[in-house]
Amino acid sequence: MSDQDKPKARNPGRKVAGLVVGTAAVAAILLKTMTGQAPLATGQLVADSRTTVDIGERGVAVAEPGAELSWSVDRQGSARVEQLRGDVFYRVDRARSFVVHTPAGNVAVIGTCFRVAIDQRDANVVVTVYEGSVLFADKSGGTARVDAGGSIEVGR
């Protein structure tokens, strides 16, 4: 009998290992979902006109033409927004964290109305606060609190 004609030995351990790995992957996904780590809401927008979108249940963004952003909100209500360009007004109710990431730094919200404008010519970011306050953290680790009526301009 040639080697090609011989029956191949089966390795039951390999099948069990595959089953264990598959079960572990499913369990990890279920655990992540049940513990609230999976996003409850996600979205993205490239605005071609003034566009209003809900960011989860506690935030609203009004994006001007040319603005580009994406977001995710976890099951506890914490929101993460990535604003790549343009001018966006945000109204956020107090609750869990709400952070807008920009090319120049991050804007952490403390329940407020504010605008983030990213200038396409020089990539400066201007944060203007209308109500409440925000905490701006630049890429080098410096922070500044901006209260209602104030603004901050930061370069990339």
OpenMM code with the backbone's topology and positions (N, CA, C; nanometers):
from openmm import Vec3, app, unit

residues = "MET SER ASP GLN ASP LYS PRO LYS ALA ARG ASN PRO GLY ARG LYS VAL ALA GLY LEU VAL VAL GLY THR ALA ALA VAL ALA ALA ILE LEU LEU LYS THR MET THR GLY GLN ALA PRO LEU ALA THR GLY GLN LEU VAL ALA ASP SER ARG THR THR VAL ASP ILE GLY GLU ARG GLY VAL ALA VAL ALA GLU PRO GLY ALA GLU LEU SER TRP SER VAL ASP ARG GLN GLY SER ALA ARG VAL GLU GLN LEU ARG GLY ASP VAL PHE TYR ARG VAL ASP ARG ALA ARG SER PHE VAL VAL HIS THR PRO ALA GLY ASN VAL ALA VAL ILE GLY THR CYS PHE ARG VAL ALA ILE ASP GLN ARG ASP ALA ASN VAL VAL VAL THR VAL TYR GLU GLY SER VAL LEU PHE ALA ASP LYS SER GLY GLY THR ALA ARG VAL ASP ALA GLY GLY SER ILE GLU VAL GLY ARG".split()
positions = [
    Vec3(0.0840, -0.1166, 0.0000),
    Vec3(0.0000, 0.0000, 0.0000),
    Vec3(0.0893, 0.1240, 0.0000),
    Vec3(0.0649, 0.2140, -0.0920),
    Vec3(0.1449, 0.3360, -0.0975),
    Vec3(0.0976, 0.4317, 0.0114),
    Vec3(0.1791, 0.5339, 0.0355),
    Vec3(0.1448, 0.6332, 0.1380),
    Vec3(0.0152, 0.7045, 0.1041),
    Vec3(-0.0134, 0.7216, -0.0263),
    Vec3(-0.1355, 0.7904, -0.0664),
    Vec3(-0.2589, 0.7073, -0.0363),
    Vec3(-0.2448, 0.5741, -0.0384),
    Vec3(-0.3588, 0.4862, -0.0167),
    Vec3(-0.3879, 0.4621, 0.1301),
    Vec3(-0.2919, 0.4913, 0.2183),
    Vec3(-0.3106, 0.4664, 0.3600),
    Vec3(-0.4093, 0.5671, 0.4175),
    Vec3(-0.4953, 0.5232, 0.5049),
    Vec3(-0.5853, 0.6179, 0.5704),
    Vec3(-0.5044, 0.7127, 0.6581),
    Vec3(-0.5453, 0.8390, 0.6573),
    Vec3(-0.4742, 0.9391, 0.7361),
    Vec3(-0.5182, 0.9276, 0.8809),
    Vec3(-0.4231, 0.9407, 0.9702),
    Vec3(-0.4548, 0.9358, 1.1130),
    Vec3(-0.5274, 1.0636, 1.1514),
    Vec3(-0.6296, 1.0490, 1.2271),
    Vec3(-0.7053, 1.1653, 1.2746),
    Vec3(-0.6511, 1.2055, 1.4099),
    Vec3(-0.6551, 1.3348, 1.4337),
    Vec3(-0.6055, 1.3875, 1.5599),
    Vec3(-0.7236, 1.4474, 1.6358),
    Vec3(-0.7855, 1.3682, 1.7264),
    Vec3(-0.9013, 1.4196, 1.7982),
    Vec3(-0.8662, 1.5401, 1.8853),
    Vec3(-0.7428, 1.5506, 1.9264),
    Vec3(-0.7006, 1.6656, 2.0076),
    Vec3(-0.7115, 1.7966, 1.9317),
    Vec3(-0.6844, 1.7930, 1.8021),
    Vec3(-0.6927, 1.9128, 1.7184),
    Vec3(-0.8372, 1.9622, 1.7102),
    Vec3(-0.9310, 1.8682, 1.6963),
    Vec3(-1.0725, 1.9035, 1.6877),
    Vec3(-1.1190, 1.9667, 1.8192),
    Vec3(-1.0776, 1.9080, 1.9316),
    Vec3(-1.1143, 1.9607, 2.0631),
    Vec3(-1.0534, 2.0991, 2.0826),
    Vec3(-0.9275, 2.1174, 2.0426),
    Vec3(-0.8619, 2.2477, 2.0564),
    Vec3(-0.9358, 2.3540, 1.9753),
    Vec3(-0.9783, 2.3180, 1.8543),
    Vec3(-1.0545, 2.4124, 1.7712),
    Vec3(-1.1866, 2.4490, 1.8354),
    Vec3(-1.2516, 2.3506, 1.8950),
    Vec3(-1.3783, 2.3748, 1.9629),
    Vec3(-1.3582, 2.4659, 2.0836),
    Vec3(-1.2509, 2.4440, 2.1588),
    Vec3(-1.2226, 2.5267, 2.2764),
    Vec3(-1.1944, 2.6707, 2.2338),
    Vec3(-1.1137, 2.6895, 2.1303),
    Vec3(-1.0823, 2.8240, 2.0822),
    Vec3(-1.2090, 2.8936, 2.0331),
    Vec3(-1.2900, 2.8236, 1.9572),
    Vec3(-1.4156, 2.8815, 1.9074),
    Vec3(-1.5093, 2.9184, 2.0215),
    Vec3(-1.5210, 2.8317, 2.1200),
    Vec3(-1.6069, 2.8596, 2.2355),
    Vec3(-1.5540, 2.9784, 2.3137),
    Vec3(-1.4240, 2.9881, 2.3299),
    Vec3(-1.3641, 3.1005, 2.4014),
    Vec3(-1.3910, 3.2322, 2.3290),
    Vec3(-1.3843, 3.2307, 2.1974),
    Vec3(-1.4102, 3.3525, 2.1196),
    Vec3(-1.5549, 3.3979, 2.1369),
    Vec3(-1.6482, 3.3030, 2.1309),
    Vec3(-1.7899, 3.3364, 2.1495),
    Vec3(-1.8118, 3.3884, 2.2909),
    Vec3(-1.7510, 3.3252, 2.3900),
    Vec3(-1.7665, 3.3686, 2.5293),
    Vec3(-1.7115, 3.5097, 2.5483),
    Vec3(-1.5976, 3.5393, 2.4852),
    Vec3(-1.5393, 3.6733, 2.4969),
    Vec3(-1.6313, 3.7787, 2.4375),
    Vec3(-1.6920, 3.7486, 2.3244),
    Vec3(-1.7845, 3.8434, 2.2608),
    Vec3(-1.9067, 3.8643, 2.3497),
    Vec3(-1.9622, 3.7558, 2.4027),
    Vec3(-2.0782, 3.7674, 2.4910),
    Vec3(-2.0439, 3.8446, 2.6177),
    Vec3(-1.9289, 3.8178, 2.6766),
    Vec3(-1.8868, 3.8875, 2.7977),
    Vec3(-1.8700, 4.0360, 2.7708),
    Vec3(-1.8079, 4.0684, 2.6590),
    Vec3(-1.7881, 4.2089, 2.6231),
    Vec3(-1.9230, 4.2784, 2.6066),
    Vec3(-2.0182, 4.2120, 2.5427),
    Vec3(-2.1506, 4.2695, 2.5226),
    Vec3(-2.2238, 4.2827, 2.6556),
    Vec3(-2.2180, 4.1808, 2.7384),
    Vec3(-2.2920, 4.1816, 2.8642),
    Vec3(-2.2315, 4.2790, 2.9643),
    Vec3(-2.1025, 4.3051, 2.9596),
    Vec3(-2.0398, 4.3977, 3.0538),
    Vec3(-2.0457, 4.5410, 3.0046),
    Vec3(-2.1071, 4.5635, 2.8903),
    Vec3(-2.1259, 4.6999, 2.8432),
    Vec3(-2.0087, 4.7568, 2.7673),
    Vec3(-1.9130, 4.6777, 2.7308),
    Vec3(-1.7969, 4.7292, 2.6608),
    Vec3(-1.8204, 4.7446, 2.5108),
    Vec3(-1.9163, 4.6734, 2.4566),
    Vec3(-1.9460, 4.6859, 2.3140),
    Vec3(-2.0222, 4.8161, 2.2921),
    Vec3(-1.9983, 4.8853, 2.1816),
    Vec3(-2.0677, 5.0112, 2.1583),
    Vec3(-2.2185, 4.9920, 2.1459),
    Vec3(-2.2920, 5.0855, 2.2054),
    Vec3(-2.4373, 5.0855, 2.1942),
    Vec3(-2.4780, 5.1559, 2.0651),
    Vec3(-2.4055, 5.2632, 2.0340),
    Vec3(-2.4362, 5.3399, 1.9132),
    Vec3(-2.3058, 5.3843, 1.8481),
    Vec3(-2.3015, 5.3742, 1.7178),
    Vec3(-2.1867, 5.4225, 1.6423),
    Vec3(-2.2371, 5.4936, 1.5183),
    Vec3(-2.1536, 5.5777, 1.4626),
    Vec3(-2.1914, 5.6443, 1.3394),
    Vec3(-2.0767, 5.7258, 1.2840),
    Vec3(-2.0968, 5.7736, 1.1636),
    Vec3(-1.9989, 5.8620, 1.1011),
    Vec3(-2.0719, 5.9552, 1.0073),
    Vec3(-2.0097, 6.0708, 0.9829),
    Vec3(-2.0743, 6.1718, 0.9013),
    Vec3(-1.9691, 6.2552, 0.8294),
    Vec3(-1.9910, 6.2770, 0.7016),
    Vec3(-1.9206, 6.3791, 0.6251),
    Vec3(-2.0322, 6.4698, 0.5740),
    Vec3(-2.0418, 6.5890, 0.6327),
    Vec3(-2.1556, 6.6770, 0.6058),
    Vec3(-2.1384, 6.7522, 0.4746),
    Vec3(-2.2416, 6.7462, 0.3878),
    Vec3(-2.2403, 6.8257, 0.2653),
    Vec3(-2.3324, 6.9466, 0.2801),
    Vec3(-2.4077, 6.9510, 0.3917),
    Vec3(-2.4893, 7.0665, 0.4286),
    Vec3(-2.4987, 7.0651, 0.5809),
    Vec3(-2.5555, 7.1692, 0.6414),
    Vec3(-2.5702, 7.1675, 0.7875),
    Vec3(-2.6525, 7.0450, 0.8252),
    Vec3(-2.5965, 6.9617, 0.9128),
    Vec3(-2.6579, 6.8343, 0.9483),
    Vec3(-2.6581, 6.8169, 1.0991),
    Vec3(-2.7733, 6.7788, 1.1546),
    Vec3(-2.7866, 6.7524, 1.2977),
    Vec3(-2.7958, 6.6024, 1.3198),
    Vec3(-2.7124, 6.5496, 1.4119),
    Vec3(-2.7146, 6.4070, 1.4441),
    Vec3(-2.7136, 6.3886, 1.5949),
    Vec3(-2.7810, 6.2833, 1.6412),
    Vec3(-2.7771, 6.2460, 1.7818),
    Vec3(-2.6512, 6.1648, 1.8068),
    Vec3(-2.5846, 6.1961, 1.9172),
    Vec3(-2.4694, 6.1179, 1.9614),
    Vec3(-2.5174, 6.0440, 2.0862),
    Vec3(-2.5699, 5.9247, 2.0662),
    Vec3(-2.6300, 5.8509, 2.1768),
    Vec3(-2.7569, 5.9212, 2.2229),
    Vec3(-2.7879, 5.9063, 2.3508),
    Vec3(-2.9102, 5.9646, 2.4051),
    Vec3(-2.8882, 6.0996, 2.4696),
    Vec3(-2.7640, 6.1430, 2.4869),
    Vec3(-2.7409, 6.2657, 2.5616),
    Vec3(-2.6624, 6.3718, 2.4887),
    Vec3(-2.6323, 6.3504, 2.3615),
    Vec3(-2.5571, 6.4498, 2.2870),
    Vec3(-2.6148, 6.4728, 2.1490),
    Vec3(-2.5987, 6.5953, 2.1025),
    Vec3(-2.6402, 6.6330, 1.9673),
    Vec3(-2.5237, 6.7081, 1.9041),
    Vec3(-2.4952, 6.6781, 1.7785),
    Vec3(-2.3925, 6.7492, 1.7038),
    Vec3(-2.4580, 6.8154, 1.5831),
    Vec3(-2.4240, 6.9419, 1.5607),
    Vec3(-2.4696, 7.0128, 1.4417),
    Vec3(-2.3443, 7.0412, 1.3590),
    Vec3(-2.3301, 6.9667, 1.2497),
    Vec3(-2.2098, 6.9744, 1.1662),
    Vec3(-2.2343, 7.0672, 1.0485),
    Vec3(-2.1410, 7.1574, 1.0264),
    Vec3(-2.1468, 7.2477, 0.9120),
    Vec3(-2.0909, 7.1754, 0.7886),
    Vec3(-2.1213, 7.2255, 0.6680),
    Vec3(-2.0700, 7.1608, 0.5463),
    Vec3(-1.9175, 7.1426, 0.5513),
    Vec3(-1.8730, 7.0238, 0.5147),
    Vec3(-1.7303, 6.9924, 0.5133),
    Vec3(-1.6811, 6.9270, 0.6412),
    Vec3(-1.7624, 6.9262, 0.7467),
    Vec3(-1.7205, 6.8635, 0.8722),
    Vec3(-1.7206, 6.7118, 0.8564),
    Vec3(-1.6249, 6.6481, 0.9235),
    Vec3(-1.6148, 6.5020, 0.9205),
    Vec3(-1.5949, 6.4514, 1.0623),
    Vec3(-1.6825, 6.3600, 1.1057),
    Vec3(-1.6709, 6.3040, 1.2386),
    Vec3(-1.7260, 6.1630, 1.2425),
    Vec3(-1.6812, 6.0888, 1.3441),
    Vec3(-1.7348, 5.9562, 1.3720),
    Vec3(-1.7497, 5.9465, 1.5232),
    Vec3(-1.8357, 5.8542, 1.5696),
    Vec3(-1.8599, 5.8448, 1.7127),
    Vec3(-1.8986, 5.7040, 1.7523),
    Vec3(-1.8801, 5.6779, 1.8823),
    Vec3(-1.9297, 5.5553, 1.9429),
    Vec3(-1.9699, 5.5890, 2.0859),
    Vec3(-2.0766, 5.5252, 2.1312),
    Vec3(-2.1277, 5.5444, 2.2665),
    Vec3(-2.1395, 5.4069, 2.3293),
    Vec3(-2.0771, 5.3891, 2.4481),
    Vec3(-2.0864, 5.2573, 2.5108),
    Vec3(-2.2165, 5.2443, 2.5898),
    Vec3(-2.2410, 5.1272, 2.6442),
    Vec3(-2.3679, 5.0987, 2.7119),
    Vec3(-2.3863, 5.1791, 2.8403),
    Vec3(-2.2787, 5.2340, 2.8963),
    Vec3(-2.2914, 5.3197, 3.0140),
    Vec3(-2.3161, 5.4654, 2.9760),
    Vec3(-2.3105, 5.4963, 2.8463),
    Vec3(-2.3361, 5.6325, 2.8012),
    Vec3(-2.2126, 5.7153, 2.7739),
    Vec3(-2.0931, 5.6602, 2.7930),
    Vec3(-1.9707, 5.7341, 2.7618),
    Vec3(-1.9553, 5.7427, 2.6109),
    Vec3(-1.9251, 5.8622, 2.5627),
    Vec3(-1.9153, 5.8841, 2.4177),
    Vec3(-1.7735, 5.9226, 2.3791),
    Vec3(-1.7334, 5.8752, 2.2625),
    Vec3(-1.6040, 5.9096, 2.2025),
    Vec3(-1.6328, 5.9576, 2.0618),
    Vec3(-1.5947, 6.0832, 2.0344),
    Vec3(-1.6155, 6.1428, 1.9027),
    Vec3(-1.4792, 6.1719, 1.8429),
    Vec3(-1.4602, 6.1378, 1.7186),
    Vec3(-1.3376, 6.1694, 1.6441),
    Vec3(-1.3772, 6.2719, 1.5381),
    Vec3(-1.3346, 6.3972, 1.5579),
    Vec3(-1.3631, 6.5020, 1.4604),
    Vec3(-1.2358, 6.5286, 1.3824),
    Vec3(-1.2386, 6.4961, 1.2535),
    Vec3(-1.1200, 6.5085, 1.1698),
    Vec3(-1.1061, 6.6452, 1.1055),
    Vec3(-1.2206, 6.7074, 1.0741),
    Vec3(-1.2139, 6.8393, 1.0107),
    Vec3(-1.3483, 6.9084, 1.0234),
    Vec3(-1.3452, 7.0386, 0.9985),
    Vec3(-1.4680, 7.1149, 0.9921),
    Vec3(-1.5114, 7.1770, 1.1229),
    Vec3(-1.6341, 7.2270, 1.1216),
    Vec3(-1.6923, 7.3062, 1.2289),
    Vec3(-1.8166, 7.2337, 1.2799),
    Vec3(-1.8161, 7.1976, 1.4100),
    Vec3(-1.9276, 7.1228, 1.4678),
    Vec3(-1.9653, 7.1840, 1.6025),
    Vec3(-2.0946, 7.2090, 1.6217),
    Vec3(-2.1495, 7.2559, 1.7483),
    Vec3(-2.2037, 7.1340, 1.8224),
    Vec3(-2.1725, 7.1231, 1.9520),
    Vec3(-2.2176, 7.0097, 2.0332),
    Vec3(-2.3019, 7.0592, 2.1508),
    Vec3(-2.4104, 6.9902, 2.1813),
    Vec3(-2.4862, 7.0100, 2.3053),
    Vec3(-2.4866, 6.8753, 2.3758),
    Vec3(-2.4340, 6.8750, 2.5004),
    Vec3(-2.4155, 6.7497, 2.5732),
    Vec3(-2.4741, 6.7636, 2.7134),
    Vec3(-2.5581, 6.6673, 2.7517),
    Vec3(-2.6112, 6.6628, 2.8880),
    Vec3(-2.5068, 6.6025, 2.9804),
    Vec3(-2.5129, 6.6416, 3.1061),
    Vec3(-2.4208, 6.5851, 3.2055),
    Vec3(-2.4504, 6.4363, 3.2234),
    Vec3(-2.3494, 6.3596, 3.2419),
    Vec3(-2.3588, 6.2164, 3.2708),
    Vec3(-2.2187, 6.1594, 3.2607),
    Vec3(-2.2036, 6.0548, 3.1839),
    Vec3(-2.0730, 5.9912, 3.1644),
    Vec3(-1.9844, 6.0786, 3.0756),
    Vec3(-1.8636, 6.0297, 3.0525),
    Vec3(-1.7682, 6.1081, 2.9741),
    Vec3(-1.8148, 6.1263, 2.8297),
    Vec3(-1.7750, 6.2385, 2.7734),
    Vec3(-1.8015, 6.2706, 2.6334),
    Vec3(-1.6759, 6.3415, 2.5873),
    Vec3(-1.5969, 6.2770, 2.5009),
    Vec3(-1.4675, 6.3305, 2.4594),
    Vec3(-1.4643, 6.3441, 2.3082),
    Vec3(-1.4238, 6.4632, 2.2621),
    Vec3(-1.4049, 6.4880, 2.1194),
    Vec3(-1.2545, 6.4896, 2.0945),
    Vec3(-1.2080, 6.3992, 2.0089),
    Vec3(-1.0662, 6.3899, 1.9733),
    Vec3(-1.0444, 6.4690, 1.8447),
    Vec3(-0.9434, 6.5580, 1.8453),
    Vec3(-0.9106, 6.6390, 1.7285),
    Vec3(-0.7631, 6.6209, 1.6960),
    Vec3(-0.7176, 6.6707, 1.5808),
    Vec3(-0.5760, 6.6602, 1.5483),
    Vec3(-0.4845, 6.7321, 1.6479),
    Vec3(-0.5349, 6.8345, 1.7186),
    Vec3(-0.4515, 6.9111, 1.8114),
    Vec3(-0.4642, 6.8659, 1.9564),
    Vec3(-0.5667, 6.7892, 1.9896),
    Vec3(-0.5859, 6.7458, 2.1277),
    Vec3(-0.7276, 6.6986, 2.1503),
    Vec3(-0.7607, 6.6767, 2.2789),
    Vec3(-0.8904, 6.6209, 2.3153),
    Vec3(-0.9714, 6.7204, 2.3972),
    Vec3(-1.1025, 6.7218, 2.3743),
    Vec3(-1.1932, 6.8096, 2.4469),
    Vec3(-1.2846, 6.7209, 2.5310),
    Vec3(-1.2687, 6.7281, 2.6642),
    Vec3(-1.3528, 6.6510, 2.7555),
    Vec3(-1.4645, 6.7416, 2.8049),
    Vec3(-1.5853, 6.6929, 2.7947),
    Vec3(-1.7038, 6.7728, 2.8228),
    Vec3(-1.7508, 6.7522, 2.9662),
    Vec3(-1.7973, 6.8635, 3.0252),
    Vec3(-1.8535, 6.8580, 3.1596),
    Vec3(-1.9976, 6.9090, 3.1510),
    Vec3(-2.0781, 6.8596, 3.0578),
    Vec3(-2.2163, 6.9028, 3.0396),
    Vec3(-2.2227, 7.0449, 2.9882),
    Vec3(-2.2386, 7.0631, 2.8595),
    Vec3(-2.2193, 7.1956, 2.8030),
    Vec3(-2.2666, 7.2077, 2.6601),
    Vec3(-2.2572, 7.3296, 2.6091),
    Vec3(-2.2707, 7.3577, 2.4659),
    Vec3(-2.1390, 7.4182, 2.4217),
    Vec3(-2.0825, 7.3656, 2.3151),
    Vec3(-1.9535, 7.4163, 2.2672),
    Vec3(-1.9387, 7.3876, 2.1194),
    Vec3(-1.8427, 7.4539, 2.0578),
    Vec3(-1.8136, 7.4362, 1.9160),
    Vec3(-1.6658, 7.4004, 1.9017),
    Vec3(-1.6375, 7.3063, 1.8102),
    Vec3(-1.5000, 7.2720, 1.7734),
    Vec3(-1.4860, 7.3020, 1.6255),
    Vec3(-1.3920, 7.3905, 1.5924),
    Vec3(-1.3672, 7.4261, 1.4526),
    Vec3(-1.2216, 7.3945, 1.4197),
    Vec3(-1.2019, 7.3163, 1.3141),
    Vec3(-1.0673, 7.2807, 1.2689),
    Vec3(-1.0423, 7.3538, 1.1386),
    Vec3(-0.9442, 7.4439, 1.1397),
    Vec3(-0.9102, 7.5238, 1.0218),
    Vec3(-0.8283, 7.4379, 0.9258),
    Vec3(-0.8768, 7.4203, 0.8044),
    Vec3(-0.8101, 7.3341, 0.7068),
    Vec3(-0.6790, 7.3921, 0.6550),
    Vec3(-0.6636, 7.5250, 0.6603),
    Vec3(-0.5399, 7.5868, 0.6086),
    Vec3(-0.4210, 7.5594, 0.6978),
    Vec3(-0.4384, 7.5820, 0.8299),
    Vec3(-0.3238, 7.5683, 0.9198),
    Vec3(-0.3446, 7.4604, 1.0272),
    Vec3(-0.4566, 7.3902, 1.0214),
    Vec3(-0.4896, 7.2800, 1.1129),
    Vec3(-0.5060, 7.3249, 1.2580),
    Vec3(-0.5231, 7.4553, 1.2814),
    Vec3(-0.5523, 7.5011, 1.4169),
    Vec3(-0.6915, 7.4559, 1.4571),
    Vec3(-0.7073, 7.4310, 1.5864),
    Vec3(-0.8360, 7.3919, 1.6418),
    Vec3(-0.8811, 7.5025, 1.7365),
    Vec3(-1.0056, 7.5496, 1.7168),
    Vec3(-1.0630, 7.6504, 1.8051),
    Vec3(-1.1810, 7.5869, 1.8771),
    Vec3(-1.1787, 7.5921, 2.0110),
    Vec3(-1.2881, 7.5426, 2.0931),
    Vec3(-1.3529, 7.6640, 2.1592),
    Vec3(-1.4831, 7.6823, 2.1357),
    Vec3(-1.5596, 7.7928, 2.1935),
    Vec3(-1.6691, 7.7333, 2.2809),
    Vec3(-1.6797, 7.7806, 2.4054),
    Vec3(-1.7770, 7.7265, 2.5001),
    Vec3(-1.8893, 7.8282, 2.5196),
    Vec3(-2.0140, 7.7823, 2.5024),
    Vec3(-2.1311, 7.8677, 2.5170),
    Vec3(-2.1982, 7.8502, 2.6527),
    Vec3(-2.2027, 7.7282, 2.7059),
    Vec3(-2.2594, 7.6970, 2.8370),
    Vec3(-2.1706, 7.5944, 2.9039),
    Vec3(-2.1620, 7.5985, 3.0367),
    Vec3(-2.0851, 7.4982, 3.1099),
    Vec3(-1.9367, 7.5164, 3.0903),
    Vec3(-1.8641, 7.4061, 3.0811),
    Vec3(-1.7197, 7.4126, 3.0621),
    Vec3(-1.6682, 7.2844, 2.9989),
    Vec3(-1.5473, 7.2934, 2.9432),
    Vec3(-1.4778, 7.1780, 2.8878),
    Vec3(-1.3346, 7.1806, 2.9380),
    Vec3(-1.2702, 7.0674, 2.9303),
    Vec3(-1.1289, 7.0565, 2.9621),
    Vec3(-1.0577, 7.0160, 2.8341),
    Vec3(-0.9648, 7.1014, 2.7867),
    Vec3(-0.8907, 7.0717, 2.6648),
    Vec3(-0.7533, 7.0175, 2.7036),
    Vec3(-0.7148, 6.9046, 2.6446),
    Vec3(-0.5830, 6.8446, 2.6666),
    Vec3(-0.5123, 6.8366, 2.5330),
    Vec3(-0.3991, 6.9087, 2.5201),
    Vec3(-0.3279, 6.9049, 2.3922),
    Vec3(-0.2414, 6.7803, 2.3825),
    Vec3(-0.1822, 6.7588, 2.2654),
    Vec3(-0.1063, 6.6364, 2.2380),
    Vec3(0.0184, 6.6232, 2.3255),
    Vec3(0.0683, 6.7357, 2.3794),
    Vec3(0.1877, 6.7286, 2.4630),
    Vec3(0.1541, 6.7071, 2.6106),
    Vec3(0.0244, 6.7001, 2.6429),
    Vec3(-0.0165, 6.6742, 2.7804),
    Vec3(-0.0619, 6.7977, 2.8573),
    Vec3(-0.0489, 6.9160, 2.7979),
    Vec3(-0.0960, 7.0377, 2.8637),
    Vec3(-0.2476, 7.0418, 2.8650),
    Vec3(-0.3060, 7.0976, 2.9716),
    Vec3(-0.4511, 7.1062, 2.9811),
    Vec3(-0.4948, 7.2495, 3.0096),
    Vec3(-0.6161, 7.2807, 2.9678),
    Vec3(-0.6753, 7.4115, 2.9952),
    Vec3(-0.8257, 7.3933, 3.0103),
    Vec3(-0.8807, 7.4519, 3.1165),
    Vec3(-1.0262, 7.4516, 3.1352),
    Vec3(-1.0802, 7.5753, 3.0648),
    Vec3(-1.1871, 7.5560, 2.9872),
    Vec3(-1.2510, 7.6670, 2.9172),
    Vec3(-1.3950, 7.6737, 2.9651),
    Vec3(-1.4321, 7.7880, 3.0227),
    Vec3(-1.5665, 7.8066, 3.0758),
    Vec3(-1.6535, 7.8821, 2.9770),
    Vec3(-1.7839, 7.8891, 3.0071),
    Vec3(-1.8807, 7.9584, 2.9220),
    Vec3(-1.8321, 8.0989, 2.8880),
    Vec3(-1.8441, 8.1351, 2.7609),
    Vec3(-1.7999, 8.2651, 2.7137),
    Vec3(-1.6540, 8.2691, 2.6721),
    Vec3(-1.5818, 8.1604, 2.6957),
    Vec3(-1.4395, 8.1550, 2.6633),
    Vec3(-1.4116, 8.0698, 2.5417),
    Vec3(-1.2882, 8.0808, 2.4939),
    Vec3(-1.2452, 7.9961, 2.3819),
    Vec3(-1.0951, 7.9733, 2.3940),
    Vec3(-1.0483, 7.8755, 2.3207),
    Vec3(-0.9051, 7.8449, 2.3148),
    Vec3(-0.8727, 7.8055, 2.1719),
    Vec3(-0.7566, 7.8503, 2.1239),
    Vec3(-0.7092, 7.8129, 1.9898),
    Vec3(-0.5759, 7.7430, 2.0061),
    Vec3(-0.5652, 7.6260, 1.9452),
    Vec3(-0.4450, 7.5442, 1.9598),
    Vec3(-0.4008, 7.4960, 1.8213),
    Vec3(-0.2705, 7.5020, 1.7955),
    Vec3(-0.2149, 7.4485, 1.6707),
    Vec3(-0.1898, 7.3005, 1.6842),
    Vec3(-0.1810, 7.2361, 1.5721),
    Vec3(-0.1573, 7.0907, 1.5675),
    Vec3(-0.0286, 7.0615, 1.6299),
] * unit.nanometer
topology = app.Topology()
chain = topology.addChain("A")
for resn in residues:
    res = topology.addResidue(resn, chain)
    for name in ("N", "CA", "C"):
        topology.addAtom(name, app.Element.getBySymbol(name[0]), res)
